[in-house]
Amino acid sequence: MSSLSHKPTPQPGFCFAAALDRDKRPPQPVAAQPKKAP
């Protein structure tokens, strides 16, 4: 989670929402996300 902290986000709530969404979803490889994106 520290990796997200160092990343400057446009809104503090965005990070919080992302954390909640991630908790709801099953544990998946985050590395696959950027790889899939062009």
PDBQT receptor file of N, H, CA, C and O in Angstrom, charges set to zero:
ATOM      1  N   MET A   1       0.845  -1.207   0.000  1.00  0.00    +0.000 N 
ATOM      2  CA  MET A   1       0.000   0.000   0.000  1.00  0.00    +0.000 C 
ATOM      3  C   MET A   1       0.878   1.253   0.000  1.00  0.00    +0.000 C 
ATOM      4  O   MET A   1       0.457   2.318  -0.453  1.00  0.00    +0.000 OA
ATOM      5  N   SER A   2       2.087   1.114   0.508  1.00  0.00    +0.000 N 
ATOM      6  H   SER A   2       2.429   0.250   0.876  1.00  0.00    +0.000 HD
ATOM      7  CA  SER A   2       2.985   2.269   0.559  1.00  0.00    +0.000 C 
ATOM      8  C   SER A   2       3.242   2.784  -0.849  1.00  0.00    +0.000 C 
ATOM      9  O   SER A   2       3.445   3.982  -1.048  1.00  0.00    +0.000 OA
ATOM     10  N   SER A   3       3.234   1.879  -1.828  1.00  0.00    +0.000 N 
ATOM     11  H   SER A   3       3.069   0.906  -1.665  1.00  0.00    +0.000 HD
ATOM     12  CA  SER A   3       3.494   2.292  -3.204  1.00  0.00    +0.000 C 
ATOM     13  C   SER A   3       2.450   3.308  -3.663  1.00  0.00    +0.000 C 
ATOM     14  O   SER A   3       2.767   4.237  -4.406  1.00  0.00    +0.000 OA
ATOM     15  N   LEU A   4       1.185   3.127  -3.211  1.00  0.00    +0.000 N 
ATOM     16  H   LEU A   4       0.928   2.372  -2.608  1.00  0.00    +0.000 HD
ATOM     17  CA  LEU A   4       0.129   4.062  -3.606  1.00  0.00    +0.000 C 
ATOM     18  C   LEU A   4       0.323   5.393  -2.885  1.00  0.00    +0.000 C 
ATOM     19  O   LEU A   4       0.003   6.454  -3.422  1.00  0.00    +0.000 OA
ATOM     20  N   SER A   5       0.846   5.325  -1.669  1.00  0.00    +0.000 N 
ATOM     21  H   SER A   5       1.106   4.463  -1.233  1.00  0.00    +0.000 HD
ATOM     22  CA  SER A   5       1.013   6.550  -0.871  1.00  0.00    +0.000 C 
ATOM     23  C   SER A   5       2.002   7.489  -1.562  1.00  0.00    +0.000 C 
ATOM     24  O   SER A   5       1.780   8.698  -1.631  1.00  0.00    +0.000 OA
ATOM     25  N   HIS A   6       3.100   6.917  -2.072  1.00  0.00    +0.000 N 
ATOM     26  H   HIS A   6       3.281   5.935  -2.015  1.00  0.00    +0.000 HD
ATOM     27  CA  HIS A   6       4.120   7.765  -2.709  1.00  0.00    +0.000 C 
ATOM     28  C   HIS A   6       3.573   8.362  -4.004  1.00  0.00    +0.000 C 
ATOM     29  O   HIS A   6       4.096   9.359  -4.501  1.00  0.00    +0.000 OA
ATOM     30  N   LYS A   7       2.525   7.754  -4.546  1.00  0.00    +0.000 N 
ATOM     31  H   LYS A   7       2.099   6.944  -4.142  1.00  0.00    +0.000 HD
ATOM     32  CA  LYS A   7       1.964   8.261  -5.812  1.00  0.00    +0.000 C 
ATOM     33  C   LYS A   7       1.034   9.439  -5.530  1.00  0.00    +0.000 C 
ATOM     34  O   LYS A   7       0.065   9.292  -4.785  1.00  0.00    +0.000 OA
ATOM     35  N   PRO A   8       1.314  10.603  -6.112  1.00  0.00    +0.000 N 
ATOM     36  CA  PRO A   8       0.466  11.787  -5.895  1.00  0.00    +0.000 C 
ATOM     37  C   PRO A   8      -0.892  11.613  -6.559  1.00  0.00    +0.000 C 
ATOM     38  O   PRO A   8      -0.979  11.512  -7.783  1.00  0.00    +0.000 OA
ATOM     39  N   THR A   9      -1.946  11.577  -5.761  1.00  0.00    +0.000 N 
ATOM     40  H   THR A   9      -1.875  11.659  -4.766  1.00  0.00    +0.000 HD
ATOM     41  CA  THR A   9      -3.289  11.378  -6.318  1.00  0.00    +0.000 C 
ATOM     42  C   THR A   9      -4.031  12.714  -6.409  1.00  0.00    +0.000 C 
ATOM     43  O   THR A   9      -3.825  13.589  -5.567  1.00  0.00    +0.000 OA
ATOM     44  N   PRO A  10      -4.884  12.880  -7.413  1.00  0.00    +0.000 N 
ATOM     45  CA  PRO A  10      -5.639  14.119  -7.586  1.00  0.00    +0.000 C 
ATOM     46  C   PRO A  10      -6.547  14.386  -6.385  1.00  0.00    +0.000 C 
ATOM     47  O   PRO A  10      -6.726  15.531  -5.971  1.00  0.00    +0.000 OA
ATOM     48  N   GLN A  11      -7.116  13.314  -5.835  1.00  0.00    +0.000 N 
ATOM     49  H   GLN A  11      -6.970  12.384  -6.172  1.00  0.00    +0.000 HD
ATOM     50  CA  GLN A  11      -8.008  13.489  -4.680  1.00  0.00    +0.000 C 
ATOM     51  C   GLN A  11      -7.683  12.432  -3.621  1.00  0.00    +0.000 C 
ATOM     52  O   GLN A  11      -7.465  11.269  -3.961  1.00  0.00    +0.000 OA
ATOM     53  N   PRO A  12      -7.646  12.823  -2.341  1.00  0.00    +0.000 N 
ATOM     54  CA  PRO A  12      -7.352  11.875  -1.260  1.00  0.00    +0.000 C 
ATOM     55  C   PRO A  12      -8.414  10.782  -1.178  1.00  0.00    +0.000 C 
ATOM     56  O   PRO A  12      -8.122   9.656  -0.774  1.00  0.00    +0.000 OA
ATOM     57  N   GLY A  13      -9.640  11.114  -1.560  1.00  0.00    +0.000 N 
ATOM     58  H   GLY A  13      -9.877  12.029  -1.888  1.00  0.00    +0.000 HD
ATOM     59  CA  GLY A  13     -10.731  10.133  -1.499  1.00  0.00    +0.000 C 
ATOM     60  C   GLY A  13     -10.543   9.038  -2.539  1.00  0.00    +0.000 C 
ATOM     61  O   GLY A  13     -11.003   7.912  -2.347  1.00  0.00    +0.000 OA
ATOM     62  N   PHE A  14      -9.867   9.364  -3.644  1.00  0.00    +0.000 N 
ATOM     63  H   PHE A  14      -9.494  10.279  -3.800  1.00  0.00    +0.000 HD
ATOM     64  CA  PHE A  14      -9.682   8.380  -4.711  1.00  0.00    +0.000 C 
ATOM     65  C   PHE A  14      -8.928   7.156  -4.177  1.00  0.00    +0.000 C 
ATOM     66  O   PHE A  14      -9.313   6.011  -4.415  1.00  0.00    +0.000 OA
ATOM     67  N   CYS A  15      -7.845   7.438  -3.451  1.00  0.00    +0.000 N 
ATOM     68  H   CYS A  15      -7.532   8.368  -3.258  1.00  0.00    +0.000 HD
ATOM     69  CA  CYS A  15      -7.034   6.339  -2.914  1.00  0.00    +0.000 C 
ATOM     70  C   CYS A  15      -7.875   5.486  -1.964  1.00  0.00    +0.000 C 
ATOM     71  O   CYS A  15      -7.803   4.257  -1.978  1.00  0.00    +0.000 OA
ATOM     72  N   PHE A  16      -8.670   6.162  -1.145  1.00  0.00    +0.000 N 
ATOM     73  H   PHE A  16      -8.729   7.161  -1.134  1.00  0.00    +0.000 HD
ATOM     74  CA  PHE A  16      -9.505   5.447  -0.173  1.00  0.00    +0.000 C 
ATOM     75  C   PHE A  16     -10.506   4.552  -0.903  1.00  0.00    +0.000 C 
ATOM     76  O   PHE A  16     -10.678   3.385  -0.551  1.00  0.00    +0.000 OA
ATOM     77  N   ALA A  17     -11.156   5.102  -1.911  1.00  0.00    +0.000 N 
ATOM     78  H   ALA A  17     -11.016   6.050  -2.197  1.00  0.00    +0.000 HD
ATOM     79  CA  ALA A  17     -12.151   4.333  -2.674  1.00  0.00    +0.000 C 
ATOM     80  C   ALA A  17     -11.480   3.132  -3.340  1.00  0.00    +0.000 C 
ATOM     81  O   ALA A  17     -12.029   2.030  -3.353  1.00  0.00    +0.000 OA
ATOM     82  N   ALA A  18     -10.305   3.356  -3.883  1.00  0.00    +0.000 N 
ATOM     83  H   ALA A  18      -9.859   4.251  -3.873  1.00  0.00    +0.000 HD
ATOM     84  CA  ALA A  18      -9.588   2.268  -4.553  1.00  0.00    +0.000 C 
ATOM     85  C   ALA A  18      -9.271   1.155  -3.554  1.00  0.00    +0.000 C 
ATOM     86  O   ALA A  18      -9.380  -0.028  -3.877  1.00  0.00    +0.000 OA
ATOM     87  N   ALA A  19      -8.884   1.539  -2.357  1.00  0.00    +0.000 N 
ATOM     88  H   ALA A  19      -8.796   2.500  -2.095  1.00  0.00    +0.000 HD
ATOM     89  CA  ALA A  19      -8.547   0.547  -1.330  1.00  0.00    +0.000 C 
ATOM     90  C   ALA A  19      -9.782  -0.286  -0.986  1.00  0.00    +0.000 C 
ATOM     91  O   ALA A  19      -9.701  -1.505  -0.836  1.00  0.00    +0.000 OA
ATOM     92  N   LEU A  20     -10.922   0.388  -0.865  1.00  0.00    +0.000 N 
ATOM     93  H   LEU A  20     -10.988   1.379  -0.988  1.00  0.00    +0.000 HD
ATOM     94  CA  LEU A  20     -12.155  -0.331  -0.531  1.00  0.00    +0.000 C 
ATOM     95  C   LEU A  20     -12.535  -1.269  -1.670  1.00  0.00    +0.000 C 
ATOM     96  O   LEU A  20     -12.905  -2.421  -1.438  1.00  0.00    +0.000 OA
ATOM     97  N   ASP A  21     -12.444  -0.778  -2.888  1.00  0.00    +0.000 N 
ATOM     98  H   ASP A  21     -12.144   0.157  -3.077  1.00  0.00    +0.000 HD
ATOM     99  CA  ASP A  21     -12.800  -1.599  -4.051  1.00  0.00    +0.000 C 
ATOM    100  C   ASP A  21     -11.883  -2.817  -4.130  1.00  0.00    +0.000 C 
ATOM    101  O   ASP A  21     -12.316  -3.924  -4.447  1.00  0.00    +0.000 OA
ATOM    102  N   ARG A  22     -10.609  -2.583  -3.835  1.00  0.00    +0.000 N 
ATOM    103  H   ARG A  22     -10.257  -1.683  -3.577  1.00  0.00    +0.000 HD
ATOM    104  CA  ARG A  22      -9.638  -3.686  -3.897  1.00  0.00    +0.000 C 
ATOM    105  C   ARG A  22      -9.964  -4.726  -2.824  1.00  0.00    +0.000 C 
ATOM    106  O   ARG A  22      -9.853  -5.929  -3.063  1.00  0.00    +0.000 OA
ATOM    107  N   ASP A  23     -10.361  -4.263  -1.659  1.00  0.00    +0.000 N 
ATOM    108  H   ASP A  23     -10.451  -3.286  -1.465  1.00  0.00    +0.000 HD
ATOM    109  CA  ASP A  23     -10.688  -5.173  -0.568  1.00  0.00    +0.000 C 
ATOM    110  C   ASP A  23     -11.893  -6.033  -0.945  1.00  0.00    +0.000 C 
ATOM    111  O   ASP A  23     -11.946  -7.222  -0.631  1.00  0.00    +0.000 OA
ATOM    112  N   LYS A  24     -12.840  -5.423  -1.612  1.00  0.00    +0.000 N 
ATOM    113  H   LYS A  24     -12.797  -4.457  -1.867  1.00  0.00    +0.000 HD
ATOM    114  CA  LYS A  24     -14.051  -6.154  -2.023  1.00  0.00    +0.000 C 
ATOM    115  C   LYS A  24     -13.711  -7.205  -3.071  1.00  0.00    +0.000 C 
ATOM    116  O   LYS A  24     -14.195  -8.335  -3.019  1.00  0.00    +0.000 OA
ATOM    117  N   ARG A  25     -12.877  -6.814  -4.014  1.00  0.00    +0.000 N 
ATOM    118  H   ARG A  25     -12.483  -5.896  -4.056  1.00  0.00    +0.000 HD
ATOM    119  CA  ARG A  25     -12.511  -7.751  -5.094  1.00  0.00    +0.000 C 
ATOM    120  C   ARG A  25     -11.516  -8.792  -4.587  1.00  0.00    +0.000 C 
ATOM    121  O   ARG A  25     -10.849  -8.573  -3.576  1.00  0.00    +0.000 OA
ATOM    122  N   PRO A  26     -11.414  -9.921  -5.284  1.00  0.00    +0.000 N 
ATOM    123  CA  PRO A  26     -10.482 -10.979  -4.886  1.00  0.00    +0.000 C 
ATOM    124  C   PRO A  26      -9.039 -10.554  -5.112  1.00  0.00    +0.000 C 
ATOM    125  O   PRO A  26      -8.774  -9.682  -5.941  1.00  0.00    +0.000 OA
ATOM    126  N   PRO A  27      -8.108 -11.154  -4.392  1.00  0.00    +0.000 N 
ATOM    127  CA  PRO A  27      -6.687 -10.792  -4.529  1.00  0.00    +0.000 C 
ATOM    128  C   PRO A  27      -6.159 -11.155  -5.911  1.00  0.00    +0.000 C 
ATOM    129  O   PRO A  27      -6.033 -12.333  -6.246  1.00  0.00    +0.000 OA
ATOM    130  N   GLN A  28      -5.855 -10.141  -6.707  1.00  0.00    +0.000 N 
ATOM    131  H   GLN A  28      -5.958  -9.185  -6.435  1.00  0.00    +0.000 HD
ATOM    132  CA  GLN A  28      -5.342 -10.410  -8.055  1.00  0.00    +0.000 C 
ATOM    133  C   GLN A  28      -3.993  -9.723  -8.237  1.00  0.00    +0.000 C 
ATOM    134  O   GLN A  28      -3.695  -8.754  -7.538  1.00  0.00    +0.000 OA
ATOM    135  N   PRO A  29      -3.176 -10.213  -9.166  1.00  0.00    +0.000 N 
ATOM    136  CA  PRO A  29      -1.846  -9.618  -9.420  1.00  0.00    +0.000 C 
ATOM    137  C   PRO A  29      -1.967  -8.205  -9.966  1.00  0.00    +0.000 C 
ATOM    138  O   PRO A  29      -2.508  -8.000 -11.052  1.00  0.00    +0.000 OA
ATOM    139  N   VAL A  30      -1.465  -7.231  -9.218  1.00  0.00    +0.000 N 
ATOM    140  H   VAL A  30      -1.025  -7.398  -8.336  1.00  0.00    +0.000 HD
ATOM    141  CA  VAL A  30      -1.555  -5.835  -9.666  1.00  0.00    +0.000 C 
ATOM    142  C   VAL A  30      -0.669  -5.620 -10.901  1.00  0.00    +0.000 C 
ATOM    143  O   VAL A  30      -0.954  -4.763 -11.739  1.00  0.00    +0.000 OA
ATOM    144  N   ALA A  31       0.384  -6.393 -10.998  1.00  0.00    +0.000 N 
ATOM    145  H   ALA A  31       0.615  -7.089 -10.318  1.00  0.00    +0.000 HD
ATOM    146  CA  ALA A  31       1.310  -6.231 -12.128  1.00  0.00    +0.000 C 
ATOM    147  C   ALA A  31       0.593  -6.513 -13.447  1.00  0.00    +0.000 C 
ATOM    148  O   ALA A  31       0.985  -5.995 -14.493  1.00  0.00    +0.000 OA
ATOM    149  N   ALA A  32      -0.443  -7.325 -13.398  1.00  0.00    +0.000 N 
ATOM    150  H   ALA A  32      -0.761  -7.747 -12.549  1.00  0.00    +0.000 HD
ATOM    151  CA  ALA A  32      -1.174  -7.676 -14.630  1.00  0.00    +0.000 C 
ATOM    152  C   ALA A  32      -1.977  -6.478 -15.125  1.00  0.00    +0.000 C 
ATOM    153  O   ALA A  32      -2.254  -6.371 -16.320  1.00  0.00    +0.000 OA
ATOM    154  N   GLN A  33      -2.348  -5.588 -14.230  1.00  0.00    +0.000 N 
ATOM    155  H   GLN A  33      -2.123  -5.676 -13.260  1.00  0.00    +0.000 HD
ATOM    156  CA  GLN A  33      -3.155  -4.421 -14.632  1.00  0.00    +0.000 C 
ATOM    157  C   GLN A  33      -2.400  -3.547 -15.639  1.00  0.00    +0.000 C 
ATOM    158  O   GLN A  33      -2.877  -3.372 -16.760  1.00  0.00    +0.000 OA
ATOM    159  N   PRO A  34      -1.237  -2.993 -15.274  1.00  0.00    +0.000 N 
ATOM    160  CA  PRO A  34      -0.494  -2.122 -16.192  1.00  0.00    +0.000 C 
ATOM    161  C   PRO A  34      -0.065  -2.872 -17.456  1.00  0.00    +0.000 C 
ATOM    162  O   PRO A  34       0.044  -2.280 -18.530  1.00  0.00    +0.000 OA
ATOM    163  N   LYS A  35       0.178  -4.184 -17.317  1.00  0.00    +0.000 N 
ATOM    164  H   LYS A  35       0.089  -4.665 -16.445  1.00  0.00    +0.000 HD
ATOM    165  CA  LYS A  35       0.613  -4.966 -18.477  1.00  0.00    +0.000 C 
ATOM    166  C   LYS A  35      -0.503  -5.035 -19.517  1.00  0.00    +0.000 C 
ATOM    167  O   LYS A  35      -0.260  -4.893 -20.715  1.00  0.00    +0.000 OA
ATOM    168  N   LYS A  36      -1.724  -5.255 -19.042  1.00  0.00    +0.000 N 
ATOM    169  H   LYS A  36      -1.921  -5.371 -18.068  1.00  0.00    +0.000 HD
ATOM    170  CA  LYS A  36      -2.872  -5.344 -19.960  1.00  0.00    +0.000 C 
ATOM    171  C   LYS A  36      -3.093  -4.010 -20.678  1.00  0.00    +0.000 C 
ATOM    172  O   LYS A  36      -3.328  -3.975 -21.886  1.00  0.00    +0.000 OA
ATOM    173  N   ALA A  37      -3.015  -2.934 -19.928  1.00  0.00    +0.000 N 
ATOM    174  H   ALA A  37      -2.824  -2.964 -18.947  1.00  0.00    +0.000 HD
ATOM    175  CA  ALA A  37      -3.247  -1.616 -20.526  1.00  0.00    +0.000 C 
ATOM    176  C   ALA A  37      -2.176  -1.340 -21.594  1.00  0.00    +0.000 C 
ATOM    177  O   ALA A  37      -1.029  -1.762 -21.450  1.00  0.00    +0.000 OA
ATOM    178  N   PRO A  38      -2.552  -0.644 -22.644  1.00  0.00    +0.000 N 
ATOM    179  CA  PRO A  38      -1.607  -0.349 -23.736  1.00  0.00    +0.000 C 
ATOM    180  C   PRO A  38      -0.488   0.577 -23.294  1.00  0.00    +0.000 C 
ATOM    181  O   PRO A  38       0.384   0.917 -24.094  1.00  0.00    +0.000 OA
TER     182      PRO A  38
